[in-house]
């Protein structure tokens, strides 16, 4: 049956559908571009968008056109140089069919080929926008490498761009050779089976020139390889990742590359000479010589030098090059000023009372672990199911009045929005009504209350406490990953109290205005949500907020920075500000060994919380600086970048590329400066390098006898590295406590302690960033974290109490194992939490302390310290079977007081019985009864004293778990 042409109506319909499909695809592409532009404009970083965009477009067109011209010209030239057709062989007769088939479409075929290679080349080149910007804006380091005496900027900024150009040249030469050879073959310039010459003189000359260009590029590659040796990574037994020249590189590879460069230049000239000689003989001989030389000179000769010169006397041969690597690596990672001092690891102080007093002067020991107590914050301060706290809270410093940073270590978290907890999920609730979190919750890091709960300094809803008045609404946070539409006709739920829900309408100009129908259509496409286009909940004043996590915003406005894994909040000048540390990096620092950021910054916390992972633009690096401190306003989303490292040439380069995006360091306010700290990921990178590069002489480095390792976290079974801990403490050479970041080292393959490392983390001080390492003797054994944890678990009394606390459905959770240098020895402190019974959150129940072989496991830090140091020992009752203390019966001659004390004793006994059973609800009720009874006794005694009665004061009273603040030996920040 014959099928006729479609009707005009059908053709019109098909054409209309085709046009609509093309328009739809075009608008989809436009929507992505347009929404990006609107977002960058909304955060006042439109210059980042335009600079990046125009750089990509420029590279795309320049290199796309160059590749298209190179390939297209050689196809055209090969076609133009085709021989006149004559009596054809069978091969040529077969090819003639193809020639005739493509003849009508030659121009279109040529256009298609060059367009395809141009698009591919342009797309590849546009991805090199960072390389181009660094090359064109590169700033001098003011330092020269020890081998070639070139400024380090040559390796970091210039060499990567030259290598890209070389790679592009190779690609263009290879594609041109292939395209020209195929064209010559198709039109008879090259013959495989035909009788006579295999190539015409024109084809020979054309292909020879292209091959000559390829070989000339190879000569350039050999020359650049000489400099590449300074940043080349190789395996070396002294280190996992060696970078820079070794003896064999300087004495074999370097001269070999120079010789190969000369041979390649001669070979290229021989190829060019075929334009006159019209023969392949000499170029082929030259090319074969070059390949043979590459094998013998570039491969065999260095192997001989390594085998017969280096290996018999490796220590002496490699020492000069190891010294260069040591110096460069320490400079590149900012560890060249690290102070390494010998430390005995054992105290010689015999006055235990003085030692006990020294503890409080040496450290404000944090017993509230920010990585454990998030569920406690959640249970006690969540207030509504649609709020949540991050899995890991943060540690900051606040003064006693809470208005600015000071001497009190504080655990802090924001009550952020949790969409999973709203009563009913739908589009309006998820994106219009529930839009923000509310308030800061903070607790003292050094205290817990009588029931093991945090002592809150900022709590309730709205939050009240020491922090004063500030904007409490949290529109931008770590858990805020969905977009919200605010400021329009739809009111938002602000918070709820006893009087019901409070509503609110966003007042700031953050986000993108949706009153424009084009904007609404673009976001409807970009977010695949058509309701944005027609919903009545969107009207005049509606704004869409997205890209709302602090790290996400900083990464977007500064795509050339690497972002620290831990953004943390602080109340600054009446606002909640997220503080984000950012780094400039490169992998082109000569002689500096490389590290992998993703692996180096991983620890037991990142293993369970992916949001704490570093956001790396370049995973393999050998240079890093904390060059930028960024802030993100939790209410407005405003992003500010501050120059922190004023000497970093990499940052200066990016500031030239993106002028006006980074504000000067002097613009950091005093209040903000007080909350800046040394970043964790930089510290983790530095400690990983210092495990090998703490030594400064080549012989020790080569022997490997001083290699350390970061121990695994002993408080869990993850097998991941122990995280560094923030702690206010005093190192032996310091006169007062300083907010610090600390870690420990163990010998490679062993568990005893080899070193303790701290860095002054308090910004704005003269010692900020100073790394101090206490190196333990190698001829004595000092317990490391794993051994201390094992010691805790192996002592019979402690093991029995732990078993008791684990009874029923209760679980013991170990907090951070803190290490504090104290009078030549090392003090270990570990809080122990219990979660179970009717409780869904961990409570601090015990504190483990060990020093000088003495171990204590008590209800409070003060009690444990007193026991370890024997201070006030005469008044400390012996432990009972539950690990608590047996209290003498209280007595008083005042019957009212005595009755209250009797009630207190009963409540105390009931609490101990509940503790045995693991019944935490009953234990909590008993503690409330105990507190009430003690208060009645106190009031009755006060009344008797005021009336002039002669009633004797109670001789003793049951004392359950008291907070450190109730002890005369509480820590200074308590």
Buried (B, 14 or more C-beta within 10 A) or exposed (E): EEEEEEEEEEEEEEEEEEEEEEEEEEBEEBBEEBBBBBBBEBBBBBBBBEBBBEBBEBBBBBBBBBBBEBBBBBBBBBBEBBBEEEEEBEBBEEBBEEBEEEEEEEEEEBEEBBEEBBBBBBBBBBEBBBBBBBBEBBBEBEBEBBBBEBBBBBBBBBBBBBBBBBBBBBBBBEBBBEBBBEBBBBBBBBBEEBEEEEBBBBBBBBBBBBBBBBBBBBBBBBBBBBBBBBBBBBEBEBBEBBBBBBBBBBBBBBBBBBBBBEBBBBBBBBBBBBBEBBEBEBBBEBBEBBEEBBEEBBEEBBEEBBEEBBEEEBEEBBBBBBBBBBBBBBBBBBBBEBEBEEBBBBBEBEEBEEBBBBBBEBBBBBBBBBBBBBBBBBBBBBBBEBBBBBBBBBBBBBBEEBBBBBBBBBBBBBBBBBBEBBEEEEEBBBBBBBBBBBBBBBBBBBBBBBBBBBBBBBBEBBBBBBBEEBBBBBBBBBBBBBBBBBBBEBBBBBBBEEEEEBEBEBEBEBBBBBEEEEBBBBBBBBBEBEBBBEBEBBEEBBBBBBBBBBBBBBBBBBBBBBBBBBBBBBBBEEBBBBBBBBBBBBBBBBBBBBBBBEEBBBBBBBBBBEBBBBBBBBBBBBBBBBBBBBBBBBBBBBBBBBBBBEEBBBBBBBBBBBEEBBBEEEEBEEBBBBBBBBBBBBBBBBBBBBBBBBBBEBEBBBEEEBBBBBBBBBBBEEEBBBBBBBBBBBBEEBEEBBBBBBBBBBBBEBBBBBBBBBBBBBBEEEBBBBBBBBBBEEEEBBBBBBBBBBBBEEBEEBEEBBEBBBBEEBEBBBBBBBBBBBBBBBBBBBBBBBBBBEBEBBBBBBBBBBBBEEBBBBBBBBBBBBBBBBBBEEEBEEBEEBBBBEBEEBBBEBEBBBBBBBBBBBBBBBBBBBBBBBBBEBBBBBBBBBBBBBEBBBEBBEBBEEEEEEBEBBEBBBBBBBBBBBBEBBBEBB
